[in-house]
Amino acid sequence: MRVIHLTSVHPWNDNRIFHKECVSLAQKGFDVFLIAPATEKKVVNDVHIIPLSEVKSRLLRILVQPIRLFFKGMQLEGDIYHFHDPELIPIALFLRLFRKNVIYDIHEDNISVIQARPSIPWFFRNLLVIIVRIVEWLAQKGMHIIIAESYYKRRFKNGLIIKNYPLIHNKINLNENNISVTNAIIYTGKITPIRGALIHSSIPGYVPGVEVHMVGEHTSALREEMLNNTRQGRNKLLLMGTDDFVSPSIIQDYYSKHKWLAGLAIFPFSDHYKEKELTKFFEYMLNGIPIICSNFPVWNKLVEKEKCGLTVNPNDPQDIKEKIEYLLNNKEEAISMGARGRAAVLSKYNWESQEKKLIELYELIVS
């Protein structure tokens, strides 16, 4: 059976789309094609990568890329078409007219994403929200819906929850051979102010002896802002990914670089993130790294349930300082937190538990 995954936004080696969904389907015997931004046609892990040349202009991407994706997808004559971007819903609906099986995979709460962008004028933000509500309502009428977060069920009642839990890697090195916990703290993933960039980068400036490593794509302008933000701790802030995508494999190698004191996710409050279960939580846990995150109720519930870290008030540097110093002074407890988190991921918060639901959906569609 031939399945076609389509995205105009995500890179071809996106963690959820390629490494998890496409590779899982290929391993189960599906003939998998992925049309996505890439530089060349190739086959990786039995997944056929069909390149979609990138368009720099956001407006042109929205107008032109869906049409190009539609024709590339139709040429491949797939049995199932699996879309990953809201701007592709119109062509997904058009494919339904050709009696094609279509899946819409919702990675983000697209409404709150738009509302959280002050760079978009108020009028256009509200207009975009209305448009997204309409097209996502239409998507529910003729497609199978996958959602990456439990709370998306409020809008997508029939959505199948497939969470973005981490893959269990055999190569994970927990640095357990008598290597002591360092004073180094790590953050991984895209680096932006809404994801705590300025909070994380300021830590070396007021927590003596702590080194903060931030590994993920960020702009050169933000890099300078973060380095200036940390003041006297500038030499204790290490940044990777300036104007460059950092692949999951590089991030995994970085996890293995030290026996980390903690993994950071101290985000300022936002409607977009307050209920999300961040993928990085489970990556930290899998790698035996205790979490220090904002005390949003959903995040607090996870950390307290698994006893795998500490939560802080993101607006209170003193609280952040005290929690980091607690781990510095209680490294055996930090190790125990990391071990409890890892055990929880190995038993339940892993991609293998979600892969089963994905395969069952595909088998149901074609049965």
N, C-alpha and C positions, 0 to 999 in steps of 0.2 A: 504494500500500500504506500502511495506517495503522499507525503505531507509537506506543505510549504509554509515556512515561517517568514513573516514579512515585517520589517521595521525600517523607517526612514530616519529615526532619531538615534537609536542605540548603535554602538559599534558592533561589528559582527561577533566579536568575542565577549560580548556582554555576559556577565556571570549567570544571570537567570535564564536568558534566552538560549545562549549557546552551551555553556558548560553544564547546565542542569537539564533544561527541557530537551533541547535538540540532541545532545549526546545520549541522554536516557532513552529517547525514542529510537535512535539509531542502534543502541545496544539491544533493544527489544525486537529488532528486525525490520523496523519501518525504514522506508526509503526517504531520507530527510534532506530537504533543501532549505537553505536560509538565504533570503534576499535581504541584504543589509549594506550599509556603508562599508566598503572595503576597497583595496587597491587592485586585487587580482582574483581571478577565479581559481579555486583550489578545493581540495577535499581534506578535512581535518577531523580525525576521530570518526570517520565514516559519514560525516556531514558535508554535503556539497554547498560550498559558499559561492553564491552568485553576487558579484559586486554591483553595488549601486553607487555611482559617482556622487560625491558629496556636493551639496549646494550651500554656499556660505550664507546667502540671504534667507532669513527666517520666512519671509513672505513667499519667496520663490519655492522654498522647500515645501511649504504647505500647499501651494498651487500646483507645482510641477511633479514633485516626487510621487504623490499618490497615483498619478496617471502612469508614470513609468513603472511603478511597482505592479499596477494592474496588468499591464501588457506582459511584463516579464513573468508574472505569476500564471497568467492564462497560457502562455507558451509552454510552461512546464506541465500543464494538465494534471494538477494535483487532485487527490481525493478529499483532502482536508486542508483548509487555509486558516492559518493561525496568526492573527494580527496582534501587534503590541503597542500601537499608538492611537490615541483618539482621533487624530487628523486623518487616519486611514478608514474610519468607519464608513464614509460615503462609498468608497470602492468596495468595502466589505459587503455593504447592502446591495451594491450592483452585482457582485458575485452571486448573491442569493437569487437574483433574477435568472442566473444560469444554473440554478438548482445545485449550487456547490455547498458543501458542508463548511461552516465558518465558525471559528472560535475567536472571541475578543478577550484578550488577557489584560486585565487592569492592574498595572503595577503600582499606580499612584492614585491618591484622591485628587483627581484633576481639578475639581472645583477649588479646593483649598490651595492648590499650587498656584492657580491664577490669582486668587485673592491675596496671596502672600507676596505678590510682585508689585511693589510700589512704583517700579519703573514704567509700568503700563498705566496710562491715564485712567482716572476713575471711570469715565464713561465707557471706554473700551474694555476695561476689566469686567464691568457688569454685562456688557454685550457678549463678551466671550463666555462668561458663566452661563448665560441663557442659551447660547449656541451649543455648548458642551452638554448641558442638561438635556437638550432636545435630541442631539445625536446619540447620546448614551441611552436615552429612553428608547429610541428607535432600535438600537443594538439589541436591547433585551427582547424585542419582538421577533427577531429572526435568527438569533445566533446563540451558541453556547457561550456562557460567561464564566471566566476564571477570575478570581479575585485573590490578591496577595495578602490581604489583611482581613481579620474577622469583622471589624467594624464597618467594612464596605457593604456588609449585608443589609445595612439600613437602607441603602439605595438600590442594591442589586439582590433582591430577595432570593432569586434562584441561582445566584452565583456559587460556583464550586470553590471553596477555599483551598488554595495551594500556596502555602507559605514559602517564603524565600529562605528556608533553613539551609545551613551549610552542608556541603559534601563532606563525607568522612574520608580524609586523605590518609593513605598509608604512610606518606613521607613526613607526616607531622613530627617534628622534633621538639619535645618538651624541655630539653636541656635539663634532664633529671640526674645527670651523672655528677653529683656532688657540686654542681654549679649553684652558687647562692643567688638569691633574688637581687637584682640590681636596683639602683635608684632611678631607673629609666621608665617613663610612662609613654604609651603609644596611643595615637589616634589613626584610624585608617578610613578610607573612603573619600568621597568628594569633599573638598575643603571650601566652605563658604561661611559668611557671617551667620546665616540662619542655622548652620550646623555647628555653631560654637567656635568658629575660627579665632575670634578675638578673645574669647574666654580662655581657650586652651593655650593660645600663644602667650598670654600674660602670666601663666603659672610660674615659669622660671624666675620671673621678676619678684615674686613674693613668697615662694617656697624654696628656701636655700637648699642647695645640693641636689635638686631634682632636675633631670634632663627630660625634655619633652620632644618626642619624635612624631611628626605629622606626615603621614604617607598617603598621598592622594592628589588628584588633579586640582590645581588652583592657578589663578592668574598671577602674573608678575607684579601687578599693582597690589594685589592682596598680600603677596609675599613681603613686599616692602612695608606695608601697613602692619603686618604681624611682627616683623623684626623690630620695627620702631615701638610697637605696643609692649614688647617684653622688657624694654628699657635695660636695666643692668643684667638681666638674664639672657641677653642676646646670644651669647656663646653657648647657652644651654638649650637653645631651640634649633632643632634639625628638621629641615623641610625637604621632602622629595615630591616631585610631580609638578614643578612650575611649568605652566603652559603645556602640559603633557599628560596623556592618559596613563594611569598606572594599572597594569593588568592584575587580575586575581592571583596569578602565579608569583608575581613579584611581591605582592602583599603577603602571600603565604610564606615566602622565603624570609621576609622581614619579621614575621611573627617568630620565626625560628632563630632569629639573630641573637636575642637576649632571653633571659628569664625575667620577663617584665614585671614591674611592681603593680601596674594597673593598666587597663584600657579605658580611654576617655570617651564619653558621649555627653558632655555638659552643654546642652543646647539651650539657648534662650527660649522662653515660652513662645509657642506658636500653635495655632489651630491645626496646622498641617502635620506637626510631629507629635502632638500631645498623646495620641492614641496608637501611634505606629510602634510595632515591634521591630526595632532596627536590626537589620541583618548583622551588623557589626557586633551586637550583643552576643549572638550565638557563635560568631567567629572567635571573639575573645574567649568565650566559655570553652569552646572546643580546644583552643590552644592553651587552656589552663591559666588564663589571665583574668584576675578579678576585675569587675566593672566598677567604674566611678561615673555615675550618670545623673542627670537632672531628676528631681523628685516628682516628676509627673506621675499621677496615680497608676497608670498602666505600667510604667517602667518600675515604679516602686514595688508594685505587686509581684512582678517577675523576680526582681532582685531579692525581695524578702522571702518569697516562696522557695527559691533555690539556694538562698544564703550564699550568693556568689559574688557579692560586692557591697558597695555603699552608694547611697543616693545623697545629693546635695541640693541646696537652693542655688540655682544658677546665677542669681543676683547678689549672692553673699560670698565675696572672696574669703572672708574669715572662715566660713563653713567649709569651703573647698579646701583651704589650707589645713584645717583641723583633720579632715577626713584623709587627706594625703599623708599627713604626718602620723596619723594612726597606723596606716599601713607601713610607713617607714619604720615605726617603732615596734611593730608587731608582724614581722615578716613570716613567721610560722602561720599566723592566722591568714595572711595573704595567700600563702601556699594552699591552705585548706579551702579557702574560698574558690581559688582556681580549680582545685580538684573536684569540688562539688559541682561547679559549673560544667566542667568537662564530662562528668558522669551523667549529668542531666541531658547534655547534647547527644552523647552516645546512646542514651536510652530512648529519647523521644524527640528532641528538637533537631532532627537531621533531615537532609534532603531525601534519603531513602524512604522515610515515612510519607513524604509528599509525592514522590515518584509514582508510588502505587496508584494514587488517585488520578494522576495524569494519564497513566496507561489505561486504567479502567474507563476513563472518559473517552479516549480514542477508540477503544474496543466497542464501547456502547454506541458511538456515532456510526460506526460502519457495520454494526451487527444487523 
